[in-house]
Amino acid sequence: MHATDNEIDETTRELVITGIRSTSRKDPFIFSNTALVEINFMAQQSGEGTVDLMFEPGSSTDSNIMNIHNQDILGATEGVTFTIR
């Protein structure tokens, strides 16, 4: 996980999270209620914020989940809005 220098706009930054299954592991790994990452934010002020996943069907440079045949099987993503008090 790393932050990039990419600014989407003056209030939006890009964070890249990458995870792979070990190539030595032959059996499939089932992601069922499995946390991929935990992110802790330090609020600068109260207000609302959003986290969105970059997703474009057919793209290999956005959010992807690959099956055992290296096919992207992610069909959609949904962001989340949160309130800091």
PyMOL commands that set and color helices and strands:
alter all, ss='L'
color gray80, all
select strands_A, chain A and resi 2-9+12-16+47-51+80-84
alter strands_A, ss='S'
color yellow, strands_A
deselect
rebuild
show_as cartoon
